[in-house]
Amino acid sequence: MSGAGQRVVVVGGGIIGAMCAYYLVRAGRNVTVVEQSGWGSGCSHGNCGFICPSHVLPLPAPGAVRQALISMWRPNSPFRVKPRLSPSLWKWLWNFARRCNRKDMLEAARGRHALLDSSMQLYRQLLADEAVSCEWQARGMLFVYLSEQECAAFQTTAELLRERFGVAATHYDGAALVELEPALKPGLGGGWHFPADTHLNPAVLMSEMRRVLEAHGVEIEENCSVRELVRERDRVRSLVTSSGELAGDAFVIATGALTPLLDRQLGCRIPIQPGKGYSLTMPRPARCPAIPLIFEQHRVAVTPLENGYRLGSTMEFAGYDTSLNEKRLALLTAAARHYLYEPFCETVLERWYGWRPMTYDGLPFIGPVPGLANVFLAAGHNMLGLSMGPATGKLVAELVGGQQPHIAPAPFQVERIL
């Protein structure tokens, strides 16, 4: 499909759908985005807002299974699997375990690095070209450790990131750490600062992306759910939605963790599991961190926003559970107490959860859906949808238009699961 002016329908109004729509319309396509709820209301809303090229390595890595099993037996564990009969979940966990080796880890890391590196460059271009104001702050990211032993153990990973991928980090011992970030308590084990990382306000970015897309003529239909893909042989002719039938020349499925709900329509099983994450958003404390923080031993993140303060993370495999688990939220504040003078404020502005689209190899699915010549998938970005969004959108636009991809698409092809 190479002709400009053709109609492309993007299913999904999160950050991935927004970026696909942007690069498609810039390539001359007529674009419509359909979103089953509100624009940017899913996992793109209450996340921690990190743009982090430091996160090259995937979750499936040597030792990850052992750490997860040990962690699951602790009542305050950041990782939880809700016990239930779910063949798709247990198959996903089995495939995850199979990839917890160095060879598969590095193979996935190469694909992730390409997306992360390209996205950082594209973000800067997007912010300049479209005058996007999203509280972008280039202060790096600080990994903080309670114990000196755990901090020292990260050196092997830091060297791997620098030597293999050119991702640099600076080590700080406990005393130097509190000089760098005075909001931290004294007596911590140390930390690693990744200066190339940045952060922004994801809700503000999504609002700005809507402004940009509509200025370019993109149509956005909210509260519009997809009920059927109308097929003609190896192509989809239209979507049957809750708002009527919508025809198109090409279709992009950017539905994140909800993608497996379309398996029957797509004709293949997409192994994405919803990894439930949580966040608390509050006013800024008097002693607010200036640098985004990740408390590695507790898997909790801290985001200083211009007019707010967010604690987030944990990972819960509970299916499409819509409840707000108070115990999981309490883990965020309990962890922050170990590290910060003022870990949280009494006034909570928002208590939130979102389903991260987790793949067992740590790579997203970007490319044509097998058996459907004009349907493209852009889903499964794990915890890095915000960080990988622009490169994903540009790659999708190139694949739809039959152009030379700016990064190699092979690591992300859907066929790798068949």
FENHU-V352321 format. One record per backbone hydrogen bond with DSSP energy under -1.0 kcal/mol. CO is the residue of the C=O (numbers start at 1). NH is the residue of the N-H. If there is no record, write none. Layout:
BEGIN
co->CO nh->NH
co->CO nh->NH
END
This chain:
BEGIN
co->6 nh->30
co->7 nh->249
co->7 nh->250
co->8 nh->32
co->9 nh->252
co->10 nh->34
co->11 nh->254
co->13 nh->40
co->14 nh->18
co->15 nh->19
co->16 nh->20
co->17 nh->21
co->18 nh->22
co->19 nh->23
co->20 nh->24
co->21 nh->25
co->22 nh->26
co->24 nh->29
co->25 nh->28
co->28 nh->5
co->30 nh->8
co->31 nh->219
co->32 nh->10
co->33 nh->221
co->34 nh->12
co->35 nh->224
co->37 nh->223
co->38 nh->41
co->42 nh->45
co->49 nh->200
co->51 nh->198
co->52 nh->55
co->54 nh->56
co->61 nh->64
co->63 nh->67
co->64 nh->68
co->65 nh->69
co->66 nh->70
co->67 nh->71
co->68 nh->72
co->71 nh->74
co->74 nh->77
co->78 nh->315
co->80 nh->317
co->86 nh->90
co->87 nh->91
co->88 nh->92
co->89 nh->93
co->90 nh->94
co->91 nh->95
co->92 nh->96
co->93 nh->97
co->94 nh->98
co->96 nh->99
co->97 nh->100
co->99 nh->101
co->101 nh->105
co->102 nh->106
co->103 nh->107
co->104 nh->108
co->105 nh->109
co->106 nh->110
co->107 nh->111
co->108 nh->112
co->109 nh->113
co->110 nh->114
co->111 nh->115
co->112 nh->116
co->113 nh->117
co->114 nh->118
co->115 nh->119
co->116 nh->120
co->117 nh->121
co->118 nh->122
co->119 nh->123
co->120 nh->124
co->121 nh->125
co->122 nh->126
co->123 nh->127
co->124 nh->128
co->125 nh->129
co->126 nh->130
co->134 nh->201
co->137 nh->139
co->137 nh->199
co->141 nh->194
co->142 nh->294
co->143 nh->192
co->144 nh->296
co->145 nh->189
co->147 nh->151
co->148 nh->152
co->149 nh->153
co->152 nh->155
co->154 nh->158
co->155 nh->159
co->156 nh->160
co->157 nh->161
co->158 nh->162
co->159 nh->163
co->160 nh->164
co->161 nh->165
co->161 nh->167
co->162 nh->166
co->170 nh->193
co->172 nh->191
co->173 nh->177
co->174 nh->178
co->176 nh->180
co->177 nh->181
co->181 nh->184
co->183 nh->341
co->190 nh->145
co->191 nh->172
co->192 nh->143
co->193 nh->170
co->194 nh->141
co->194 nh->197
co->197 nh->140
co->198 nh->51
co->199 nh->137
co->201 nh->205
co->202 nh->206
co->203 nh->207
co->204 nh->208
co->205 nh->209
co->206 nh->210
co->207 nh->211
co->208 nh->212
co->209 nh->213
co->210 nh->214
co->211 nh->215
co->212 nh->216
co->213 nh->218
co->214 nh->217
co->219 nh->33
co->221 nh->35
co->225 nh->242
co->228 nh->240
co->230 nh->237
co->230 nh->238
co->232 nh->235
co->234 nh->373
co->235 nh->232
co->237 nh->248
co->238 nh->230
co->239 nh->246
co->240 nh->227
co->240 nh->228
co->241 nh->244
co->244 nh->241
co->246 nh->239
co->250 nh->9
co->251 nh->376
co->252 nh->11
co->253 nh->378
co->255 nh->258
co->256 nh->259
co->258 nh->261
co->259 nh->262
co->260 nh->263
co->262 nh->266
co->263 nh->267
co->263 nh->268
co->270 nh->272
co->273 nh->358
co->275 nh->356
co->276 nh->316
co->277 nh->354
co->278 nh->313
co->279 nh->352
co->280 nh->311
co->281 nh->349
co->281 nh->350
co->282 nh->309
co->292 nh->142
co->293 nh->302
co->294 nh->144
co->294 nh->296
co->295 nh->298
co->295 nh->299
co->295 nh->300
co->299 nh->314
co->300 nh->295
co->301 nh->312
co->302 nh->293
co->303 nh->310
co->308 nh->305
co->309 nh->282
co->310 nh->303
co->311 nh->280
co->312 nh->301
co->313 nh->278
co->315 nh->80
co->316 nh->276
co->316 nh->318
co->317 nh->82
co->319 nh->321
co->325 nh->329
co->326 nh->330
co->327 nh->331
co->329 nh->333
co->330 nh->334
co->331 nh->335
co->332 nh->336
co->333 nh->337
co->335 nh->338
co->336 nh->339
co->336 nh->340
co->339 nh->185
co->350 nh->281
co->352 nh->279
co->354 nh->277
co->356 nh->275
co->356 nh->358
co->357 nh->382
co->358 nh->273
co->365 nh->379
co->367 nh->377
co->369 nh->372
co->372 nh->375
co->374 nh->251
co->375 nh->369
co->376 nh->253
co->377 nh->367
co->379 nh->365
co->381 nh->384
co->384 nh->388
co->385 nh->389
co->388 nh->392
co->389 nh->393
co->390 nh->394
co->391 nh->395
co->392 nh->396
co->393 nh->397
co->394 nh->398
co->395 nh->399
co->396 nh->400
co->397 nh->401
co->398 nh->403
co->409 nh->412
co->410 nh->413
co->412 nh->366
co->413 nh->416
co->414 nh->417
co->415 nh->418
END
